[in-house]
Amino acid sequence: MLLKNKKAVIYGAAGAIGGAVASAFAREGAKVFLVGRTLDSLNKVAREITNEGGTAEVALVDALDSQAIEQHLDAIVQKAGTIDISFNAISIQGEMGTPLIQMTSENFTLPILTRVKTHFLTATAAARHMVRQKSGVILTLSSSAAGLSGRDSRFHLTGGFGTACATIEALSRSLAGELGPQGIRVVCLKPDAIPETWTKEGDVGENEVKTYMENGTLLGRLPSLNEVANAGVFMASDRASAMTGTIVNLTCGSIMV
C-alpha cells in the first residue's frame, strides 16, 4: 500500500474529483478525513470507503473560513497525531462562455477570490502542522484552463476560472519553494475536462464539445476520474519523494509542458 498509515485531509470530498481521490487514498492505506459542507454527500462517500475496508471520518467545514479550518486540523492532529496529506478539490467555476469585455468584474473575480482563497487557507493551515513534523504533502488542483488563450469564442472562454487556475499553479510553486527546506512537498494536479463530471443537459458534455476537446488531445480522449485519482495517490506517496513545485499534466496531451 502506497499510503499505509498516512492521514489525509480532502476538502471538497463530496465532489467527483474529491471523492475519487479520497477513495483511492483509502484503498492505498490512508485514513481519510472528508471535508465539505453537505453531510449527506460526505456520508455517502464515507460509506463507500468503509464498505471497501477503508477508514474515513467526515466533518462539515467551511473551507473559506480560516478559523474553522484551523480548528478542524487541530482536532485531527490531537486525535490522529499527524497530517500527512492535504488535498483541496473544491471546484468553483464561476461564469464561463462570456467574453471578458462583456463580463462584470464581480463575475470575473468570483472564482479568483474564492478558489484561490480556499487553496491558500487550507494549504497554509496544513503546512503549519507539517512544519512541526518536518514532513507532508500538499496537493492542489488546477486545470487546462490555466493555459487557454480564449481565442475560440465557443469553447475557450473561461472567464476568471482560467485566471484562478493559473494563480493556484503560481501559489503551488511559491509554497513549494518556502516549504521544501522543511521536508514538505507541494504538487499541483492539472487535468483537462473529465467527462464523468459532466452531469446536466446542455453542459460541456454535449457531444459536439466533447468531440472537439478529444480531438485536441494527443491521446484522442479526455482523462478519467480514476486516472486523476491514481496520479494523486502516486504524488502523495514516497515514490514521488523527489517531486515538488511541479504541475502534473493530466490533460491527455491537450497541453504540453
N, C-alpha and C positions, 0 to 999 in steps of 0.2 A: 504494500500500500504506500503510495507516494506521500500521503499526508497524515500518516498514522500519528495519533495523539496531538495533532495540531488543533488550535482553537481559531475558528474563522468566523468573522462577522460579515454578514452580507446585507447591505442596505438595498431596499427595493427587491427583497427576496420573493415577494408575491408576483413579480412580473415575470415575463417569459425568460429573459436572459438571467435575471437574478435567481429564479427558481431552478433553471437548468444547471447553473454553476454551483448553487448550493447542493443540489443532489449529487453532482459529480464530486464535489469536495467530500461529502459524506461517504460516498462509495469508496473513496480512497483513504478513509480512516479518520477524517477530521470531525470534530464536534462542531456543529454549525449553530450559530446564533442568527436567527432570521429576524430581520428588522423591517418594519413597514408601518403603514397607517390603517390597514384593514385586517382585523383579526381573523375573520373567516377565511380570507385568502391565504394568510400566513399559516393558519392551522391546516389547511389543505395540503400545502407543501410539506409541512412538518409530518403529517400523517404518511404521505408518500415516502418520505425519507425513513421514518421509523419502521414502516412496513417492509422496507428493504434491508432492515437491520442496522440502519444508521442512528445517530443521536442528534436531535435537534431541539432547540428551545426558541420560543417566539417572544417578541416584545414590540409593543406599539411605541414608536419613537418618531418624532418629527425631525427629519434629517436636515431641516433648515434652522433648528433650534440648538444652539451651541450648548446650552446648559443641559438639555435633555440628552444630547449625545454623550456629553461628559459623564453624567450620572449613570447612564446605561453601561458605558465602558468600565467605569469604576466598579459597578456591581459584578460585571463579568470577571474582572481581574480578582476581585475579592473571593469569588466563588471558584473560578477555574484556574487562577494563578497567572495566566498569560493571555495576551492577544497576539497570535502569530500571523494572522492574515486579516486584512481588511479589504473588502471589495464593494465599491459603490456602483450599483447597477440601476440607479434611479434615472428614468428617462423623462425628460421634459422637452418636448419638441417645439412647442410654440407654433406660430403661424408660418406655413410654408406654401410655396406656389405663387406668392405675390412678389412682384419686382420691388427691390429695395426703395426705389424712388416713389413708390406708391404706398409704402408701409409706414405706419405710425412708429414713433420712437418707442412707445410703450410695448408694442408687439415685437419690435426688433430686440429690445433689451431683455424681455421676459426670460427667454432661455439662457441668456448670458448671466443675468443676475441670479437666477435660481439654480441652474445646472452647475455652473462654476462654483457658486457659493456652497452647495451641498458637498461637492467634491473637496473643496478646501477644508470645510469644517470636519468632515469625517476622517479625512486623511491626516490632518494635523492632530486631531484628538487621539487617533490610534498611535500616531508617531510618538506622542509624549509618553505613552506606556512602553512602546517598543524601544525607545532610547534607554529607558531604565533597564531593560532586559538585554540590550545590545543585539537585538535580532528582530526580524519581522519582514513581512512583505505587504506592500500596499499596491493593490490593483485598481486602476482607474479605467474609465470606459469612454472611448471616443467613437468616431465613425468615419466612413469615407467622405462624409460631407465636409470634413475639415479641409479637404483639398479641392473641392469643386469650385469652378470658376463662375457658375451662374450663366454661362453662355447660352445654354439651351433653355428657352423660355418655358418649355413644357415640363422638364424633369429635373433641372438643376437649380431651381430657385429655393434655396434653403433658409432664407431669412436670417435670423440671428442664431439658428441652430448650428450652422456650419462654423460661425464665429465662436460659439460656445465650445464646440468640439476642438477647434484649433487652440483655444485658450487652455482647455484641460490638458492637451498634449504639452503645451509650454509649462503649465503648472507641474506636470509629472516630471519633466526634465529638471526643473528647479528643485523640486523636493528630493529627487534622486541625488543631486549634487550636494545638498545640505545634509542629507541623512546617511549617505553612503559611508562616511567615516564612523558612523555608529552601528554599522552592520545591518542597515535596513535597505532593502531593495524596493524600487518603485518602477512598475511596469504598466503601460497603458495598452489595453486591448482595443484594436481598431477593426471591427467587422464592417462589411458592407451591409446593405439591407438584408434582413433574414426573412424569407417568405413565411416561415412558421409563425411569425409575429404579426402578420397581416390578418386582421380579424373581421373587418367590416366591408360591406359592399361599397365600392367606389374608392376604397383605399388604394395605396400604391401597389397593392397586389393584383390589380387588374391585369389581364393577360398581355395587353399591349405594352404596358410599362415593364412588366416582368421580363418579357422577351427583349425589350430594349436594354434593360440592365444586364441581363445574362449575356447578351451579345457584346457587351462592353467589357467582359472579363476574359482573362486568358484561359480560364478553365471552362468557359462556356456555361457557367452556373453561378449561383449565389451561395454563400455559406449557410450551414445548418446550425441550429442551436447546439447540437452535440459537438460540432467542431469547435465552436466558441468555448463551450464548457471544458472540453479536453485541453484546449490551449490554456485556459485559466488554471486548470489543475497543474499542468506542467510548469507554468510560470511561477506558481506559488510554491512549487516543490524545490527540494535541494538540488534536483537535477538541472535546474536553471540558475544555480547559485552564482554564476558569473555574469548574469544578465541584469542590468538595471539602467534606468534612464532611456529605455528603448520603447518605441511604438511598434507593437506587434501587428503586422499586416495580415489580417484575416479576411481580406476582400476577394479572395479567389482570383486576384490579379486585375481588379478594376483600377487599381493604382499600383505603381511600382516605386518603392522607396528603399 
